[in-house]
């Protein structure tokens, strides 16, 4: 998984991760790296329930690697 900064896009926006506060590039208004991360329905719900914004590449990958039992 890459970072939006690895794929320059005019619509990149710098955001702060809702989990760790690290800054990262977001291209949600275009093609962003996060669309390529596979999340279970449980992981997606966990993110929506726990955080008020986007997660950085490291945190999104961490959540995507959790088992459903670790999320609950």
ZADO-1210 file (C-alpha; in nm, 4 decimals, padded with zeros to 6 digits):
<atoms>
<atom x="00.0000" y="00.0000" z="00.0000" code="UNK" pos="1"/>
<atom x="00.1298" y="00.3402" z="-00.0894" code="UNK" pos="2"/>
<atom x="00.0671" y="00.6928" z="00.0218" code="UNK" pos="3"/>
<atom x="-00.1156" y="00.9514" z="-00.1862" code="UNK" pos="4"/>
<atom x="00.2077" y="01.1494" z="-00.1859" code="UNK" pos="5"/>
<atom x="00.3616" y="00.8631" z="-00.3892" code="UNK" pos="6"/>
<atom x="00.1088" y="00.9280" z="-00.6665" code="UNK" pos="7"/>
<atom x="00.0897" y="01.3028" z="-00.7277" code="UNK" pos="8"/>
<atom x="-00.2647" y="01.4231" z="-00.7836" code="UNK" pos="9"/>
<atom x="-00.3809" y="01.7822" z="-00.8008" code="UNK" pos="10"/>
<atom x="-00.6635" y="01.7034" z="-00.5588" code="UNK" pos="11"/>
<atom x="-00.4369" y="01.5705" z="-00.2792" code="UNK" pos="12"/>
<atom x="-00.5181" y="01.7199" z="00.0567" code="UNK" pos="13"/>
<atom x="-00.3067" y="01.6939" z="00.3706" code="UNK" pos="14"/>
<atom x="-00.5077" y="01.5382" z="00.6524" code="UNK" pos="15"/>
<atom x="-00.4310" y="01.4329" z="01.0071" code="UNK" pos="16"/>
<atom x="-00.4976" y="01.0702" z="01.1011" code="UNK" pos="17"/>
<atom x="-00.7946" y="01.0330" z="01.3361" code="UNK" pos="18"/>
<atom x="-00.6111" y="00.7518" z="01.5185" code="UNK" pos="19"/>
<atom x="-00.2452" y="00.8632" z="01.5535" code="UNK" pos="20"/>
<atom x="-00.2517" y="01.2312" z="01.4408" code="UNK" pos="21"/>
<atom x="00.0151" y="01.1696" z="01.1744" code="UNK" pos="22"/>
<atom x="-00.0197" y="01.3850" z="00.8618" code="UNK" pos="23"/>
<atom x="-00.0785" y="01.2090" z="00.5304" code="UNK" pos="24"/>
<atom x="-00.1886" y="01.2834" z="00.1767" code="UNK" pos="25"/>
<atom x="-00.5536" y="01.2193" z="00.0910" code="UNK" pos="26"/>
<atom x="-00.6838" y="01.2032" z="-00.2637" code="UNK" pos="27"/>
<atom x="-01.0449" y="01.1155" z="-00.1771" code="UNK" pos="28"/>
<atom x="-01.1766" y="01.3602" z="-00.4349" code="UNK" pos="29"/>
<atom x="-00.9867" y="01.1564" z="-00.6953" code="UNK" pos="30"/>
<atom x="-00.8201" y="00.8131" z="-00.6844" code="UNK" pos="31"/>
<atom x="-00.6771" y="00.7671" z="-00.3347" code="UNK" pos="32"/>
<atom x="-00.4545" y="00.4888" z="-00.1986" code="UNK" pos="33"/>
<atom x="-00.7214" y="00.4019" z="00.0613" code="UNK" pos="34"/>
<atom x="-00.9568" y="00.2645" z="-00.2057" code="UNK" pos="35"/>
<atom x="-00.7085" y="-00.0178" z="-00.2569" code="UNK" pos="36"/>
<atom x="-00.7136" y="-00.1344" z="00.1080" code="UNK" pos="37"/>
<atom x="-00.9450" y="-00.4292" z="00.1593" code="UNK" pos="38"/>
<atom x="-01.1567" y="-00.4000" z="00.4745" code="UNK" pos="39"/>
<atom x="-01.4072" y="-00.6443" z="00.6182" code="UNK" pos="40"/>
<atom x="-01.7520" y="-00.5033" z="00.6951" code="UNK" pos="41"/>
<atom x="-01.6624" y="-00.5339" z="01.0652" code="UNK" pos="42"/>
<atom x="-01.3382" y="-00.3365" z="01.0216" code="UNK" pos="43"/>
<atom x="-01.5191" y="-00.0642" z="00.8269" code="UNK" pos="44"/>
<atom x="-01.7873" y="-00.0374" z="01.0959" code="UNK" pos="45"/>
<atom x="-01.5158" y="-00.0243" z="01.3658" code="UNK" pos="46"/>
<atom x="-01.3481" y="00.2681" z="01.1873" code="UNK" pos="47"/>
<atom x="-01.6774" y="00.4508" z="01.1397" code="UNK" pos="48"/>
<atom x="-01.7741" y="00.3969" z="01.5060" code="UNK" pos="49"/>
<atom x="-01.4366" y="00.4824" z="01.6599" code="UNK" pos="50"/>
<atom x="-01.2963" y="00.7666" z="01.4470" code="UNK" pos="51"/>
<atom x="-01.4259" y="01.0966" z="01.3122" code="UNK" pos="52"/>
<atom x="-01.2048" y="01.1074" z="01.0063" code="UNK" pos="53"/>
<atom x="-00.9688" y="00.9273" z="00.7741" code="UNK" pos="54"/>
<atom x="-00.6861" y="00.7038" z="00.8920" code="UNK" pos="55"/>
<atom x="-00.3284" y="00.7244" z="00.7660" code="UNK" pos="56"/>
<atom x="-00.1859" y="00.4368" z="00.5591" code="UNK" pos="57"/>
<atom x="-00.0208" y="00.2740" z="00.8631" code="UNK" pos="58"/>
<atom x="-00.3319" y="00.2839" z="01.0821" code="UNK" pos="59"/>
<atom x="-00.5659" y="00.1742" z="00.8038" code="UNK" pos="60"/>
<atom x="-00.3388" y="-00.1209" z="00.7310" code="UNK" pos="61"/>
<atom x="-00.3257" y="-00.2075" z="01.1004" code="UNK" pos="62"/>
<atom x="-00.7056" y="-00.2120" z="01.1269" code="UNK" pos="63"/>
<atom x="-00.7385" y="-00.4080" z="00.8019" code="UNK" pos="64"/>
<atom x="-00.5103" y="-00.6778" z="00.9474" code="UNK" pos="65"/>
<atom x="-00.7144" y="-00.7232" z="01.2670" code="UNK" pos="66"/>
<atom x="-00.9345" y="-01.0282" z="01.2894" code="UNK" pos="67"/>
<atom x="-01.3051" y="-00.9784" z="01.3446" code="UNK" pos="68"/>
<atom x="-01.2710" y="-01.1059" z="01.7034" code="UNK" pos="69"/>
<atom x="-00.9980" y="-00.8439" z="01.7740" code="UNK" pos="70"/>
<atom x="-01.2240" y="-00.5663" z="01.6467" code="UNK" pos="71"/>
<atom x="-01.5265" y="-00.6462" z="01.8669" code="UNK" pos="72"/>
</atoms>
